[in-house]
Amino acid sequence: MNKLDSLTPLGYSLAGEVVAVGAGAEEFQVGQRVACAGAGYANHAEINFVPRNLVVPAPQNVSAKHAAFATVGAIALHGFRQAEMQLGETACVIGLGLLGQLLVQILRAAGCTPLG
């Protein structure tokens, strides 16, 4: 209950444009489109400071709204890999929110039968 009394920034996944580059992150350039991850870093804010290990370039042919799914897609894919699903198996996905919906799509693409 103590967490409800503290102010905590929202978000853990974003896509945007680099406005400044810090020391040690010279692989990025001002104006470059990126996708970012990390609770406490990739917040729902106009400007964020994100460590370089939580940032990836967004391809030019991918819209920002789609690039913002990089983090949640990676989380769903990690769950799929941890389950070690095989072609033709049936998987039960408990919870069909954003991550559950992505996992269902990954399971279908992998030749599995998802149940929600």
PDB file as gemmi writes it, atoms N, CA and C in Angstrom:
CRYST1    1.000    1.000    1.000  90.00  90.00  90.00 P 1                      
ATOM      1  N   MET A   1       0.813  -1.204   0.000  1.00  0.00           N  
ATOM      2  CA  MET A   1       0.000   0.000   0.000  1.00  0.00           C  
ATOM      3  C   MET A   1       0.857   1.268   0.000  1.00  0.00           C  
ATOM      4  N   ASN A   2       2.083   1.186   0.488  1.00  0.00           N  
ATOM      5  CA  ASN A   2       2.938   2.373   0.521  1.00  0.00           C  
ATOM      6  C   ASN A   2       3.223   2.908  -0.875  1.00  0.00           C  
ATOM      7  N   LYS A   3       3.253   2.020  -1.872  1.00  0.00           N  
ATOM      8  CA  LYS A   3       3.527   2.455  -3.243  1.00  0.00           C  
ATOM      9  C   LYS A   3       2.457   3.397  -3.761  1.00  0.00           C  
ATOM     10  N   LEU A   4       1.232   3.226  -3.293  1.00  0.00           N  
ATOM     11  CA  LEU A   4       0.150   4.082  -3.749  1.00  0.00           C  
ATOM     12  C   LEU A   4       0.304   5.517  -3.259  1.00  0.00           C  
ATOM     13  N   ASP A   5       1.050   5.708  -2.178  1.00  0.00           N  
ATOM     14  CA  ASP A   5       1.253   7.042  -1.612  1.00  0.00           C  
ATOM     15  C   ASP A   5       2.425   7.790  -2.241  1.00  0.00           C  
ATOM     16  N   SER A   6       3.240   7.113  -3.051  1.00  0.00           N  
ATOM     17  CA  SER A   6       4.406   7.761  -3.659  1.00  0.00           C  
ATOM     18  C   SER A   6       4.137   8.097  -5.124  1.00  0.00           C  
ATOM     19  N   LEU A   7       4.787   9.150  -5.584  1.00  0.00           N  
ATOM     20  CA  LEU A   7       4.674   9.535  -6.992  1.00  0.00           C  
ATOM     21  C   LEU A   7       5.660   8.710  -7.803  1.00  0.00           C  
ATOM     22  N   THR A   8       5.149   7.998  -8.784  1.00  0.00           N  
ATOM     23  CA  THR A   8       5.982   7.145  -9.622  1.00  0.00           C  
ATOM     24  C   THR A   8       5.683   7.448 -11.082  1.00  0.00           C  
ATOM     25  N   PRO A   9       6.730   7.684 -11.888  1.00  0.00           N  
ATOM     26  CA  PRO A   9       6.480   7.931 -13.313  1.00  0.00           C  
ATOM     27  C   PRO A   9       5.887   6.707 -13.983  1.00  0.00           C  
ATOM     28  N   LEU A  10       5.005   6.929 -14.944  1.00  0.00           N  
ATOM     29  CA  LEU A  10       4.349   5.841 -15.666  1.00  0.00           C  
ATOM     30  C   LEU A  10       5.116   5.496 -16.932  1.00  0.00           C  
ATOM     31  N   GLY A  11       5.042   4.250 -17.328  1.00  0.00           N  
ATOM     32  CA  GLY A  11       5.590   3.818 -18.598  1.00  0.00           C  
ATOM     33  C   GLY A  11       6.865   3.020 -18.481  1.00  0.00           C  
ATOM     34  N   TYR A  12       7.113   2.222 -19.530  1.00  0.00           N  
ATOM     35  CA  TYR A  12       8.358   1.457 -19.621  1.00  0.00           C  
ATOM     36  C   TYR A  12       8.720   1.165 -21.073  1.00  0.00           C  
ATOM     37  N   SER A  13       8.003   1.770 -22.023  1.00  0.00           N  
ATOM     38  CA  SER A  13       8.243   1.525 -23.433  1.00  0.00           C  
ATOM     39  C   SER A  13       7.907   2.792 -24.208  1.00  0.00           C  
ATOM     40  N   LEU A  14       8.798   3.203 -25.113  1.00  0.00           N  
ATOM     41  CA  LEU A  14       8.524   4.402 -25.900  1.00  0.00           C  
ATOM     42  C   LEU A  14       9.272   4.359 -27.221  1.00  0.00           C  
ATOM     43  N   ALA A  15       8.863   5.226 -28.105  1.00  0.00           N  
ATOM     44  CA  ALA A  15       9.599   5.477 -29.345  1.00  0.00           C  
ATOM     45  C   ALA A  15       9.652   6.975 -29.501  1.00  0.00           C  
ATOM     46  N   GLY A  16      10.753   7.469 -30.011  1.00  0.00           N  
ATOM     47  CA  GLY A  16      10.884   8.910 -30.173  1.00  0.00           C  
ATOM     48  C   GLY A  16      12.119   9.275 -30.961  1.00  0.00           C  
ATOM     49  N   GLU A  17      12.503  10.519 -30.796  1.00  0.00           N  
ATOM     50  CA  GLU A  17      13.641  11.072 -31.528  1.00  0.00           C  
ATOM     51  C   GLU A  17      14.688  11.554 -30.533  1.00  0.00           C  
ATOM     52  N   VAL A  18      15.944  11.259 -30.813  1.00  0.00           N  
ATOM     53  CA  VAL A  18      17.050  11.670 -29.949  1.00  0.00           C  
ATOM     54  C   VAL A  18      17.199  13.187 -30.017  1.00  0.00           C  
ATOM     55  N   VAL A  19      17.214  13.833 -28.844  1.00  0.00           N  
ATOM     56  CA  VAL A  19      17.396  15.292 -28.790  1.00  0.00           C  
ATOM     57  C   VAL A  19      18.772  15.670 -28.268  1.00  0.00           C  
ATOM     58  N   ALA A  20      19.463  14.743 -27.603  1.00  0.00           N  
ATOM     59  CA  ALA A  20      20.831  14.974 -27.132  1.00  0.00           C  
ATOM     60  C   ALA A  20      21.487  13.614 -26.919  1.00  0.00           C  
ATOM     61  N   VAL A  21      22.803  13.562 -27.036  1.00  0.00           N  
ATOM     62  CA  VAL A  21      23.552  12.326 -26.869  1.00  0.00           C  
ATOM     63  C   VAL A  21      24.591  12.535 -25.787  1.00  0.00           C  
ATOM     64  N   GLY A  22      24.595  11.636 -24.793  1.00  0.00           N  
ATOM     65  CA  GLY A  22      25.561  11.719 -23.710  1.00  0.00           C  
ATOM     66  C   GLY A  22      26.853  11.001 -24.053  1.00  0.00           C  
ATOM     67  N   ALA A  23      27.851  11.203 -23.201  1.00  0.00           N  
ATOM     68  CA  ALA A  23      29.156  10.559 -23.369  1.00  0.00           C  
ATOM     69  C   ALA A  23      28.992   9.047 -23.315  1.00  0.00           C  
ATOM     70  N   GLY A  24      29.645   8.351 -24.216  1.00  0.00           N  
ATOM     71  CA  GLY A  24      29.588   6.903 -24.255  1.00  0.00           C  
ATOM     72  C   GLY A  24      28.457   6.344 -25.095  1.00  0.00           C  
ATOM     73  N   ALA A  25      27.654   7.223 -25.675  1.00  0.00           N  
ATOM     74  CA  ALA A  25      26.536   6.763 -26.513  1.00  0.00           C  
ATOM     75  C   ALA A  25      26.648   7.356 -27.908  1.00  0.00           C  
ATOM     76  N   GLU A  26      27.858   7.448 -28.410  1.00  0.00           N  
ATOM     77  CA  GLU A  26      28.117   8.096 -29.691  1.00  0.00           C  
ATOM     78  C   GLU A  26      27.549   7.344 -30.887  1.00  0.00           C  
ATOM     79  N   GLU A  27      27.051   6.121 -30.678  1.00  0.00           N  
ATOM     80  CA  GLU A  27      26.439   5.401 -31.802  1.00  0.00           C  
ATOM     81  C   GLU A  27      25.087   6.000 -32.179  1.00  0.00           C  
ATOM     82  N   PHE A  28      24.556   6.880 -31.326  1.00  0.00           N  
ATOM     83  CA  PHE A  28      23.291   7.557 -31.607  1.00  0.00           C  
ATOM     84  C   PHE A  28      23.553   8.993 -32.028  1.00  0.00           C  
ATOM     85  N   GLN A  29      22.623   9.559 -32.806  1.00  0.00           N  
ATOM     86  CA  GLN A  29      22.764  10.921 -33.316  1.00  0.00           C  
ATOM     87  C   GLN A  29      21.500  11.711 -33.026  1.00  0.00           C  
ATOM     88  N   VAL A  30      21.675  13.004 -32.811  1.00  0.00           N  
ATOM     89  CA  VAL A  30      20.518  13.873 -32.630  1.00  0.00           C  
ATOM     90  C   VAL A  30      19.630  13.767 -33.870  1.00  0.00           C  
ATOM     91  N   GLY A  31      18.341  13.608 -33.665  1.00  0.00           N  
ATOM     92  CA  GLY A  31      17.388  13.461 -34.758  1.00  0.00           C  
ATOM     93  C   GLY A  31      17.091  12.021 -35.133  1.00  0.00           C  
ATOM     94  N   GLN A  32      17.891  11.083 -34.639  1.00  0.00           N  
ATOM     95  CA  GLN A  32      17.685   9.669 -34.954  1.00  0.00           C  
ATOM     96  C   GLN A  32      16.437   9.147 -34.252  1.00  0.00           C  
ATOM     97  N   ARG A  33      15.687   8.296 -34.946  1.00  0.00           N  
ATOM     98  CA  ARG A  33      14.497   7.670 -34.362  1.00  0.00           C  
ATOM     99  C   ARG A  33      14.914   6.424 -33.601  1.00  0.00           C  
ATOM    100  N   VAL A  34      14.382   6.266 -32.389  1.00  0.00           N  
ATOM    101  CA  VAL A  34      14.752   5.142 -31.538  1.00  0.00           C  
ATOM    102  C   VAL A  34      13.535   4.576 -30.813  1.00  0.00           C  
ATOM    103  N   ALA A  35      13.691   3.342 -30.329  1.00  0.00           N  
ATOM    104  CA  ALA A  35      12.740   2.724 -29.410  1.00  0.00           C  
ATOM    105  C   ALA A  35      13.496   2.495 -28.111  1.00  0.00           C  
ATOM    106  N   CYS A  36      12.822   2.703 -26.986  1.00  0.00           N  
ATOM    107  CA  CYS A  36      13.477   2.607 -25.683  1.00  0.00           C  
ATOM    108  C   CYS A  36      12.652   1.757 -24.731  1.00  0.00           C  
ATOM    109  N   ALA A  37      13.337   1.182 -23.735  1.00  0.00           N  
ATOM    110  CA  ALA A  37      12.689   0.337 -22.740  1.00  0.00           C  
ATOM    111  C   ALA A  37      13.172   0.732 -21.355  1.00  0.00           C  
ATOM    112  N   GLY A  38      12.455   0.280 -20.349  1.00  0.00           N  
ATOM    113  CA  GLY A  38      12.931   0.412 -18.989  1.00  0.00           C  
ATOM    114  C   GLY A  38      12.047   1.231 -18.075  1.00  0.00           C  
ATOM    115  N   ALA A  39      11.490   0.580 -17.060  1.00  0.00           N  
ATOM    116  CA  ALA A  39      10.707   1.297 -16.050  1.00  0.00           C  
ATOM    117  C   ALA A  39      11.620   2.301 -15.354  1.00  0.00           C  
ATOM    118  N   GLY A  40      11.136   3.493 -15.210  1.00  0.00           N  
ATOM    119  CA  GLY A  40      11.931   4.553 -14.608  1.00  0.00           C  
ATOM    120  C   GLY A  40      12.766   5.322 -15.615  1.00  0.00           C  
ATOM    121  N   TYR A  41      12.832   4.836 -16.854  1.00  0.00           N  
ATOM    122  CA  TYR A  41      13.581   5.510 -17.908  1.00  0.00           C  
ATOM    123  C   TYR A  41      12.685   5.853 -19.098  1.00  0.00           C  
ATOM    124  N   ALA A  42      12.022   4.841 -19.661  1.00  0.00           N  
ATOM    125  CA  ALA A  42      11.159   5.043 -20.836  1.00  0.00           C  
ATOM    126  C   ALA A  42       9.763   5.428 -20.347  1.00  0.00           C  
ATOM    127  N   ASN A  43       9.668   6.611 -19.787  1.00  0.00           N  
ATOM    128  CA  ASN A  43       8.431   7.069 -19.161  1.00  0.00           C  
ATOM    129  C   ASN A  43       7.505   7.757 -20.150  1.00  0.00           C  
ATOM    130  N   HIS A  44       6.256   7.941 -19.730  1.00  0.00           N  
ATOM    131  CA  HIS A  44       5.296   8.713 -20.503  1.00  0.00           C  
ATOM    132  C   HIS A  44       5.612  10.182 -20.227  1.00  0.00           C  
ATOM    133  N   ALA A  45       6.566  10.720 -20.951  1.00  0.00           N  
ATOM    134  CA  ALA A  45       7.024  12.094 -20.743  1.00  0.00           C  
ATOM    135  C   ALA A  45       7.504  12.673 -22.065  1.00  0.00           C  
ATOM    136  N   GLU A  46       7.611  13.976 -22.101  1.00  0.00           N  
ATOM    137  CA  GLU A  46       8.057  14.635 -23.325  1.00  0.00           C  
ATOM    138  C   GLU A  46       9.538  14.390 -23.588  1.00  0.00           C  
ATOM    139  N   ILE A  47      10.352  14.393 -22.530  1.00  0.00           N  
ATOM    140  CA  ILE A  47      11.793  14.153 -22.654  1.00  0.00           C  
ATOM    141  C   ILE A  47      12.191  13.139 -21.593  1.00  0.00           C  
ATOM    142  N   ASN A  48      12.997  12.146 -21.992  1.00  0.00           N  
ATOM    143  CA  ASN A  48      13.480  11.109 -21.085  1.00  0.00           C  
ATOM    144  C   ASN A  48      14.989  10.973 -21.216  1.00  0.00           C  
ATOM    145  N   PHE A  49      15.639  10.611 -20.125  1.00  0.00           N  
ATOM    146  CA  PHE A  49      17.043  10.227 -20.140  1.00  0.00           C  
ATOM    147  C   PHE A  49      17.072   8.711 -20.047  1.00  0.00           C  
ATOM    148  N   VAL A  50      17.558   8.051 -21.116  1.00  0.00           N  
ATOM    149  CA  VAL A  50      17.533   6.592 -21.173  1.00  0.00           C  
ATOM    150  C   VAL A  50      18.959   6.089 -21.390  1.00  0.00           C  
ATOM    151  N   PRO A  51      19.439   5.159 -20.552  1.00  0.00           N  
ATOM    152  CA  PRO A  51      20.778   4.589 -20.751  1.00  0.00           C  
ATOM    153  C   PRO A  51      20.879   3.901 -22.113  1.00  0.00           C  
ATOM    154  N   ARG A  52      22.051   3.927 -22.694  1.00  0.00           N  
ATOM    155  CA  ARG A  52      22.238   3.412 -24.050  1.00  0.00           C  
ATOM    156  C   ARG A  52      21.891   1.935 -24.200  1.00  0.00           C  
ATOM    157  N   ASN A  53      22.025   1.135 -23.136  1.00  0.00           N  
ATOM    158  CA  ASN A  53      21.704  -0.295 -23.249  1.00  0.00           C  
ATOM    159  C   ASN A  53      20.201  -0.550 -23.290  1.00  0.00           C  
ATOM    160  N   LEU A  54      19.385   0.493 -23.139  1.00  0.00           N  
ATOM    161  CA  LEU A  54      17.937   0.352 -23.216  1.00  0.00           C  
ATOM    162  C   LEU A  54      17.362   1.038 -24.456  1.00  0.00           C  
ATOM    163  N   VAL A  55      18.234   1.345 -25.419  1.00  0.00           N  
ATOM    164  CA  VAL A  55      17.834   2.077 -26.632  1.00  0.00           C  
ATOM    165  C   VAL A  55      18.278   1.299 -27.864  1.00  0.00           C  
ATOM    166  N   VAL A  56      17.394   1.235 -28.868  1.00  0.00           N  
ATOM    167  CA  VAL A  56      17.746   0.640 -30.162  1.00  0.00           C  
ATOM    168  C   VAL A  56      17.277   1.570 -31.277  1.00  0.00           C  
ATOM    169  N   PRO A  57      18.003   1.604 -32.392  1.00  0.00           N  
ATOM    170  CA  PRO A  57      17.531   2.409 -33.524  1.00  0.00           C  
ATOM    171  C   PRO A  57      16.210   1.858 -34.064  1.00  0.00           C  
ATOM    172  N   ALA A  58      15.316   2.741 -34.472  1.00  0.00           N  
ATOM    173  CA  ALA A  58      14.061   2.341 -35.106  1.00  0.00           C  
ATOM    174  C   ALA A  58      14.236   2.474 -36.616  1.00  0.00           C  
ATOM    175  N   PRO A  59      13.966   1.421 -37.372  1.00  0.00           N  
ATOM    176  CA  PRO A  59      14.105   1.511 -38.829  1.00  0.00           C  
ATOM    177  C   PRO A  59      13.210   2.610 -39.402  1.00  0.00           C  
ATOM    178  N   GLN A  60      13.652   3.239 -40.475  1.00  0.00           N  
ATOM    179  CA  GLN A  60      12.900   4.338 -41.090  1.00  0.00           C  
ATOM    180  C   GLN A  60      11.533   3.901 -41.592  1.00  0.00           C  
ATOM    181  N   ASN A  61      11.392   2.644 -41.982  1.00  0.00           N  
ATOM    182  CA  ASN A  61      10.119   2.177 -42.522  1.00  0.00           C  
ATOM    183  C   ASN A  61       9.138   1.712 -41.435  1.00  0.00           C  
ATOM    184  N   VAL A  62       9.497   1.897 -40.162  1.00  0.00           N  
ATOM    185  CA  VAL A  62       8.632   1.529 -39.037  1.00  0.00           C  
ATOM    186  C   VAL A  62       8.153   2.817 -38.361  1.00  0.00           C  
ATOM    187  N   SER A  63       6.837   2.959 -38.247  1.00  0.00           N  
ATOM    188  CA  SER A  63       6.284   4.168 -37.624  1.00  0.00           C  
ATOM    189  C   SER A  63       6.607   4.189 -36.130  1.00  0.00           C  
ATOM    190  N   ALA A  64       6.574   5.370 -35.534  1.00  0.00           N  
ATOM    191  CA  ALA A  64       6.845   5.511 -34.104  1.00  0.00           C  
ATOM    192  C   ALA A  64       5.832   4.722 -33.280  1.00  0.00           C  
ATOM    193  N   LYS A  65       4.570   4.723 -33.717  1.00  0.00           N  
ATOM    194  CA  LYS A  65       3.564   3.991 -32.938  1.00  0.00           C  
ATOM    195  C   LYS A  65       3.824   2.485 -32.963  1.00  0.00           C  
ATOM    196  N   HIS A  66       4.417   1.981 -34.031  1.00  0.00           N  
ATOM    197  CA  HIS A  66       4.769   0.564 -34.070  1.00  0.00           C  
ATOM    198  C   HIS A  66       6.092   0.299 -33.357  1.00  0.00           C  
ATOM    199  N   ALA A  67       7.034   1.207 -33.458  1.00  0.00           N  
ATOM    200  CA  ALA A  67       8.323   1.039 -32.779  1.00  0.00           C  
ATOM    201  C   ALA A  67       8.154   1.036 -31.260  1.00  0.00           C  
ATOM    202  N   ALA A  68       7.141   1.722 -30.760  1.00  0.00           N  
ATOM    203  CA  ALA A  68       6.893   1.748 -29.320  1.00  0.00           C  
ATOM    204  C   ALA A  68       6.542   0.368 -28.773  1.00  0.00           C  
ATOM    205  N   PHE A  69       6.188  -0.580 -29.645  1.00  0.00           N  
ATOM    206  CA  PHE A  69       5.871  -1.932 -29.225  1.00  0.00           C  
ATOM    207  C   PHE A  69       7.118  -2.803 -29.067  1.00  0.00           C  
ATOM    208  N   ALA A  70       8.291  -2.285 -29.338  1.00  0.00           N  
ATOM    209  CA  ALA A  70       9.516  -3.089 -29.266  1.00  0.00           C  
ATOM    210  C   ALA A  70       9.675  -3.728 -27.889  1.00  0.00           C  
ATOM    211  N   THR A  71       9.452  -2.974 -26.841  1.00  0.00           N  
ATOM    212  CA  THR A  71       9.629  -3.501 -25.483  1.00  0.00           C  
ATOM    213  C   THR A  71       8.591  -4.556 -25.155  1.00  0.00           C  
ATOM    214  N   VAL A  72       7.314  -4.240 -25.361  1.00  0.00           N  
ATOM    215  CA  VAL A  72       6.279  -5.214 -24.999  1.00  0.00           C  
ATOM    216  C   VAL A  72       6.356  -6.452 -25.894  1.00  0.00           C  
ATOM    217  N   GLY A  73       6.748  -6.278 -27.141  1.00  0.00           N  
ATOM    218  CA  GLY A  73       6.957  -7.423 -28.021  1.00  0.00           C  
ATOM    219  C   GLY A  73       8.086  -8.313 -27.523  1.00  0.00           C  
ATOM    220  N   ALA A  74       9.154  -7.696 -27.039  1.00  0.00           N  
ATOM    221  CA  ALA A  74      10.282  -8.461 -26.503  1.00  0.00           C  
ATOM    222  C   ALA A  74       9.879  -9.215 -25.239  1.00  0.00           C  
ATOM    223  N   ILE A  75       9.037  -8.611 -24.412  1.00  0.00           N  
ATOM    224  CA  ILE A  75       8.562  -9.278 -23.195  1.00  0.00           C  
ATOM    225  C   ILE A  75       7.722 -10.502 -23.569  1.00  0.00           C  
ATOM    226  N   ALA A  76       6.807 -10.343 -24.524  1.00  0.00           N  
ATOM    227  CA  ALA A  76       5.983 -11.465 -24.963  1.00  0.00           C  
ATOM    228  C   ALA A  76       6.844 -12.561 -25.590  1.00  0.00           C  
ATOM    229  N   LEU A  77       7.806 -12.181 -26.405  1.00  0.00           N  
ATOM    230  CA  LEU A  77       8.690 -13.163 -27.037  1.00  0.00           C  
ATOM    231  C   LEU A  77       9.520 -13.899 -25.996  1.00  0.00           C  
ATOM    232  N   HIS A  78       9.949 -13.202 -24.949  1.00  0.00           N  
ATOM    233  CA  HIS A  78      10.717 -13.840 -23.885  1.00  0.00           C  
ATOM    234  C   HIS A  78       9.870 -14.910 -23.189  1.00  0.00           C  
ATOM    235  N   GLY A  79       8.606 -14.602 -22.942  1.00  0.00           N  
ATOM    236  CA  GLY A  79       7.703 -15.585 -22.353  1.00  0.00           C  
ATOM    237  C   GLY A  79       7.552 -16.811 -23.232  1.00  0.00           C  
ATOM    238  N   PHE A  80       7.427 -16.579 -24.526  1.00  0.00           N  
ATOM    239  CA  PHE A  80       7.331 -17.692 -25.485  1.00  0.00           C  
ATOM    240  C   PHE A  80       8.583 -18.561 -25.425  1.00  0.00           C  
ATOM    241  N   ARG A  81       9.739 -17.932 -25.418  1.00  0.00           N  
ATOM    242  CA  ARG A  81      11.001 -18.696 -25.389  1.00  0.00           C  
ATOM    243  C   ARG A  81      11.155 -19.467 -24.079  1.00  0.00           C  
ATOM    244  N   GLN A  82      10.775 -18.844 -22.974  1.00  0.00           N  
ATOM    245  CA  GLN A  82      10.886 -19.507 -21.679  1.00  0.00           C  
ATOM    246  C   GLN A  82       9.974 -20.741 -21.607  1.00  0.00           C  
ATOM    247  N   ALA A  83       8.834 -20.682 -22.281  1.00  0.00           N  
ATOM    248  CA  ALA A  83       7.893 -21.813 -22.287  1.00  0.00           C  
ATOM    249  C   ALA A  83       8.386 -22.969 -23.138  1.00  0.00           C  
ATOM    250  N   GLU A  84       9.362 -22.728 -24.003  1.00  0.00           N  
ATOM    251  CA  GLU A  84       9.932 -23.751 -24.882  1.00  0.00           C  
ATOM    252  C   GLU A  84       8.849 -24.487 -25.676  1.00  0.00           C  
ATOM    253  N   MET A  85       7.936 -23.718 -26.244  1.00  0.00           N  
ATOM    254  CA  MET A  85       6.850 -24.292 -27.043  1.00  0.00           C  
ATOM    255  C   MET A  85       7.393 -24.880 -28.340  1.00  0.00           C  
ATOM    256  N   GLN A  86       6.723 -25.944 -28.801  1.00  0.00           N  
ATOM    257  CA  GLN A  86       7.109 -26.622 -30.030  1.00  0.00           C  
ATOM    258  C   GLN A  86       5.952 -26.592 -31.027  1.00  0.00           C  
ATOM    259  N   LEU A  87       6.266 -26.729 -32.288  1.00  0.00           N  
ATOM    260  CA  LEU A  87       5.278 -26.764 -33.362  1.00  0.00           C  
ATOM    261  C   LEU A  87       4.160 -27.758 -33.045  1.00  0.00           C  
ATOM    262  N   GLY A  88       2.914 -27.299 -33.145  1.00  0.00           N  
ATOM    263  CA  GLY A  88       1.767 -28.166 -32.937  1.00  0.00           C  
ATOM    264  C   GLY A  88       1.277 -28.254 -31.502  1.00  0.00           C  
ATOM    265  N   GLU A  89       2.012 -27.703 -30.553  1.00  0.00           N  
ATOM    266  CA  GLU A  89       1.575 -27.767 -29.152  1.00  0.00           C  
ATOM    267  C   GLU A  89       0.466 -26.752 -28.882  1.00  0.00           C  
ATOM    268  N   THR A  90      -0.254 -26.979 -27.797  1.00  0.00           N  
ATOM    269  CA  THR A  90      -1.312 -26.070 -27.362  1.00  0.00           C  
ATOM    270  C   THR A  90      -0.834 -25.325 -26.127  1.00  0.00           C  
ATOM    271  N   ALA A  91      -1.048 -24.013 -26.099  1.00  0.00           N  
ATOM    272  CA  ALA A  91      -0.610 -23.190 -24.969  1.00  0.00           C  
ATOM    273  C   ALA A  91      -1.797 -22.432 -24.400  1.00  0.00           C  
ATOM    274  N   CYS A  92      -1.852 -22.329 -23.087  1.00  0.00           N  
ATOM    275  CA  CYS A  92      -2.882 -21.542 -22.414  1.00  0.00           C  
ATOM    276  C   CYS A  92      -2.280 -20.206 -22.010  1.00  0.00           C  
ATOM    277  N   VAL A  93      -2.857 -19.137 -22.487  1.00  0.00           N  
ATOM    278  CA  VAL A  93      -2.393 -17.790 -22.152  1.00  0.00           C  
ATOM    279  C   VAL A  93      -3.370 -17.226 -21.126  1.00  0.00           C  
ATOM    280  N   ILE A  94      -2.882 -17.001 -19.927  1.00  0.00           N  
ATOM    281  CA  ILE A  94      -3.729 -16.468 -18.857  1.00  0.00           C  
ATOM    282  C   ILE A  94      -3.572 -14.952 -18.855  1.00  0.00           C  
ATOM    283  N   GLY A  95      -4.630 -14.273 -19.222  1.00  0.00           N  
ATOM    284  CA  GLY A  95      -4.596 -12.816 -19.332  1.00  0.00           C  
ATOM    285  C   GLY A  95      -4.436 -12.414 -20.782  1.00  0.00           C  
ATOM    286  N   LEU A  96      -5.448 -11.787 -21.335  1.00  0.00           N  
ATOM    287  CA  LEU A  96      -5.404 -11.393 -22.739  1.00  0.00           C  
ATOM    288  C   LEU A  96      -5.377  -9.877 -22.884  1.00  0.00           C  
ATOM    289  N   GLY A  97      -4.550  -9.252 -22.063  1.00  0.00           N  
ATOM    290  CA  GLY A  97      -4.288  -7.823 -22.217  1.00  0.00           C  
ATOM    291  C   GLY A  97      -3.291  -7.631 -23.349  1.00  0.00           C  
ATOM    292  N   LEU A  98      -2.581  -6.528 -23.333  1.00  0.00           N  
ATOM    293  CA  LEU A  98      -1.632  -6.215 -24.406  1.00  0.00           C  
ATOM    294  C   LEU A  98      -0.593  -7.321 -24.578  1.00  0.00           C  
ATOM    295  N   LEU A  99       0.081  -7.719 -23.506  1.00  0.00           N  
ATOM    296  CA  LEU A  99       1.108  -8.760 -23.614  1.00  0.00           C  
ATOM    297  C   LEU A  99       0.510 -10.100 -24.019  1.00  0.00           C  
ATOM    298  N   GLY A 100      -0.641 -10.444 -23.449  1.00  0.00           N  
ATOM    299  CA  GLY A 100      -1.294 -11.700 -23.809  1.00  0.00           C  
ATOM    300  C   GLY A 100      -1.672 -11.754 -25.276  1.00  0.00           C  
ATOM    301  N   GLN A 101      -2.182 -10.638 -25.806  1.00  0.00           N  
ATOM    302  CA  GLN A 101      -2.550 -10.587 -27.229  1.00  0.00           C  
ATOM    303  C   GLN A 101      -1.326 -10.758 -28.127  1.00  0.00           C  
ATOM    304  N   LEU A 102      -0.224 -10.117 -27.741  1.00  0.00           N  
ATOM    305  CA  LEU A 102       1.008 -10.277 -28.525  1.00  0.00           C  
ATOM    306  C   LEU A 102       1.504 -11.722 -28.460  1.00  0.00           C  
ATOM    307  N   LEU A 103       1.444 -12.318 -27.273  1.00  0.00           N  
ATOM    308  CA  LEU A 103       1.877 -13.702 -27.128  1.00  0.00           C  
ATOM    309  C   LEU A 103       1.018 -14.642 -27.972  1.00  0.00           C  
ATOM    310  N   VAL A 104      -0.279 -14.420 -28.028  1.00  0.00           N  
ATOM    311  CA  VAL A 104      -1.161 -15.240 -28.867  1.00  0.00           C  
ATOM    312  C   VAL A 104      -0.718 -15.168 -30.327  1.00  0.00           C  
ATOM    313  N   GLN A 105      -0.375 -13.979 -30.795  1.00  0.00           N  
ATOM    314  CA  GLN A 105       0.080 -13.827 -32.179  1.00  0.00           C  
ATOM    315  C   GLN A 105       1.401 -14.551 -32.413  1.00  0.00           C  
ATOM    316  N   ILE A 106       2.316 -14.458 -31.438  1.00  0.00           N  
ATOM    317  CA  ILE A 106       3.600 -15.149 -31.562  1.00  0.00           C  
ATOM    318  C   ILE A 106       3.379 -16.661 -31.591  1.00  0.00           C  
ATOM    319  N   LEU A 107       2.515 -17.161 -30.710  1.00  0.00           N  
ATOM    320  CA  LEU A 107       2.213 -18.599 -30.684  1.00  0.00           C  
ATOM    321  C   LEU A 107       1.644 -19.071 -32.017  1.00  0.00           C  
ATOM    322  N   ARG A 108       0.712 -18.322 -32.567  1.00  0.00           N  
ATOM    323  CA  ARG A 108       0.113 -18.685 -33.868  1.00  0.00           C  
ATOM    324  C   ARG A 108       1.187 -18.709 -34.954  1.00  0.00           C  
ATOM    325  N   ALA A 109       2.049 -17.693 -34.966  1.00  0.00           N  
ATOM    326  CA  ALA A 109       3.105 -17.617 -35.979  1.00  0.00           C  
ATOM    327  C   ALA A 109       4.077 -18.779 -35.855  1.00  0.00           C  
ATOM    328  N   ALA A 110       4.209 -19.327 -34.635  1.00  0.00           N  
ATOM    329  CA  ALA A 110       5.135 -20.439 -34.389  1.00  0.00           C  
ATOM    330  C   ALA A 110       4.463 -21.799 -34.606  1.00  0.00           C  
ATOM    331  N   GLY A 111       3.208 -21.791 -35.071  1.00  0.00           N  
ATOM    332  CA  GLY A 111       2.535 -23.048 -35.343  1.00  0.00           C  
ATOM    333  C   GLY A 111       1.935 -23.708 -34.117  1.00  0.00           C  
ATOM    334  N   CYS A 112       1.706 -22.933 -33.062  1.00  0.00           N  
ATOM    335  CA  CYS A 112       1.084 -23.452 -31.840  1.00  0.00           C  
ATOM    336  C   CYS A 112      -0.391 -23.061 -31.821  1.00  0.00           C  
ATOM    337  N   THR A 113      -1.151 -23.717 -30.964  1.00  0.00           N  
ATOM    338  CA  THR A 113      -2.565 -23.407 -30.783  1.00  0.00           C  
ATOM    339  C   THR A 113      -2.739 -22.701 -29.438  1.00  0.00           C  
ATOM    340  N   PRO A 114      -3.013 -21.411 -29.449  1.00  0.00           N  
ATOM    341  CA  PRO A 114      -3.195 -20.703 -28.178  1.00  0.00           C  
ATOM    342  C   PRO A 114      -4.633 -20.795 -27.673  1.00  0.00           C  
ATOM    343  N   LEU A 115      -4.775 -20.913 -26.369  1.00  0.00           N  
ATOM    344  CA  LEU A 115      -6.070 -20.841 -25.702  1.00  0.00           C  
ATOM    345  C   LEU A 115      -5.977 -19.699 -24.696  1.00  0.00           C  
ATOM    346  N   GLY A 116      -7.028 -18.866 -24.642  1.00  0.00           N  
ATOM    347  CA  GLY A 116      -7.006 -17.734 -23.699  1.00  0.00           C  
ATOM    348  C   GLY A 116      -7.931 -17.979 -22.546  1.00  0.00           C  
TER     349      GLY A 116                                                      
END                                                                             
